[in-house]
Structures are given as structure tokens and as C-alpha cells.
């Protein structure tokens, strides 16, 4: 039987308020909240094309890099191979991408199908509308600064996690 590990808020032995960071102090929480609200905006905009923002990002990366190896695509998307495979599954099932063996039989390459290219072309108009909403909400300067800061965050924190 598992011991009850619940700590009542009034337990005098543990001062949770002193122990825990406030919600406005947690970098991870702030980034995740921002990611969720932005994802909701883009998912809503992309819904008429039948895809989600995560799928749009993958289709766009594949469109730019195709044919692209699974390893290179995972690196581009800052995902591990398992997560990439799981995220590609709905695109494969919908016939929007193909995965085939490359010149080196160990290499698996991803490419858009014709249906994938058509879906991406349709979705791009909806994506542009979401981009415009972001621009109106934040302004050009703030958006450019945000993208710069996010790129720097990926690079610098990525170095920490790669160790």
C-alpha cells in the first residue's frame, strides 16, 4: 500500500509559499503558456485546411528540405526521432507525406506527396492570416525581437541539453 504523500497546504513543517517560485517567475511555465496561446491561434486559423499548427510546421520543413532524412528533420524540428515518427504518422495516414529508403539503405527520407503540397499551399494562406493577427497584436518590432530571442533560446539552451 502506498503512503499518503499529500502535503496539506496548512502543514507547518513545509512552507510551500517560501519554497515555490511564483507563476510569474517560472521561465518554463511562461514559455509553455505563450506556446499554448499562439498554438491555439494558429490551430484555429489552419482548421479549414484540415491540419494543425504542428503538422503545418512539419509540412513546411519537409517542403523546404525535401527529400530530408528523418535525422535531419528531427534536428531541424528540435525533436527526438520517436516524437518525429509519432508526429509524422497522421501525415502519412492522410497521404500528405511519404517515407522511403534513401540511397544508403539505413537512411529514411521524408518528402511531400502531391496531396501534401496542395494541403500546404492551401494552409499557407490561413497561416498568413494568423501571421497578420500576430503582427497586429504585437507589432513588427516586437515580433522580430521575439523571433530573435526564441532563436537564441533554442541555441543556448539547446547547448545545455545536448551535454
N, C-alpha and C positions, 0 to 999 in steps of 0.2 A: 504494500500500500504506500502511495506517495504522500510525503509530508506536505502539509499545507504551507506553501511558501508565500502566501499573500501577506503583504505588509499593510496593515490598516493605516490610512493617512494620519491618524492621530497617535501612532506608535511613538512614544517619546525617545526611544532608542535610535530612531532614524529620522533625521531632519531632511526630508525629501526636497523641500524648497531650497535649502542651502546646497544640497548635493547636485541637483539637476540644473542644467542650463535652461534658461527660458526659451520659449519658442522663437523669439527674435534673435537668439544667439547661435542657433544651430545652423551651420552652413549647409549641411546635407538636407535638412528639412526645408530651408528656403529654396534651394535648387530644385528639390522634388516638387514643391508647391508650384513654383514657376513652370516647371516642365509639365505638370498636370494641366494647368490652366491654358498654356499655349497648345498642348496636345488636344485639348477639348475644342479650341478654336479651329485648328486645322482639321481635326476629325469631322467636325460639323461641315466645314467647307468642302471636304473631299467626299462626303457621303454620296452625293449624286453620281460620282464616278464609281461607286461601289468598293472603294478602298479606304483604308485608314492611313493616318499620317506615317506610321511605322512602315507600312507597305509602300507608300509613296517614296519615302526616303530610300528604301531598298531598290525599288524600280529605277529611281533616278541614278543611284550609284552604279547599278548594273548598266543602265543606258549609257553612261559616260565611259565606263571602263570595259565594256564587253568585247570579247569574252573575258571574264575575270575569274581567277581561281577562287575557290572557297576561302583559302587562307588570306589572299589579298583583300577579298571583300570583307571578311571578318575584321581584318586590321583597319580597313577604311571606315567601317561602321563602329569600331571600338567595341566589338562583341567577341565572345569566345565562339568557337566553331559549333558547339552544341546549341547555343542560343540562336546563332545564324540559321542552322538547319531547321530548328523549330519555327523560326520566323519565315523561312522560305516555303515551308510546307503548304500554307494556304495559297501562295502564289503559284506553286507547282500544280496543286489540285485544281486551281482555276484556269490552268493552261496559259498563265502570263509569263512564265519563265521556264527554261529548260536547264537541266544539269546533265552534262555529258563528260565523258572521259577525255582529257586533253591529249596532247602529243605524248607526254610522259604519262603512262597508264596510271600513275599514282595521283596525278593532278586531275581534280574535278573542276570543270569550268561552268560558269553560270552565264546565261545570255537571255535576252528578252525574246519572246515569241512575237509574231505579228500582232496577236491579241494583246500582248503586254505592251507593245509600242503604241497601239491605239488607245489602250486604257491610260497609259502615261500621258499621251498627248491630250486626251480629254481632261484628265485630272490636273494637268498643268494650268489650265485656265482657272480652275477652282482654287488651286494653290496660290495663283497670283492674286486672287481676291482676298485670301487670308493674309497674304503678304501686305496688301494695301491696308487692311484693317490694323495690322500690327504697326505699320508706318503711321497711320493716323493716331493710334493710341500712344505711341512712344516718340514719334518724330525720327527723322533721318539720322541726326547726330547721335541720339541715344541708342538707336538700333545698331549703328555702325560700331559704337563703343561696346555695346553688349556682345556683338559677334566677336570683336577683338578680345574681350575679356574671357568669353567662353572658349575660344581657340587657345588662349594662353592657359586657361584652367585645364583643358584636356591635355595639353603638352606637359605642363609642370606636374600636375597630379598623376598623369599617366606615367611619368618617370618614377614617381614614388611607388606606384602599384606594380611596376614592371620589375622591381627588385626581387 
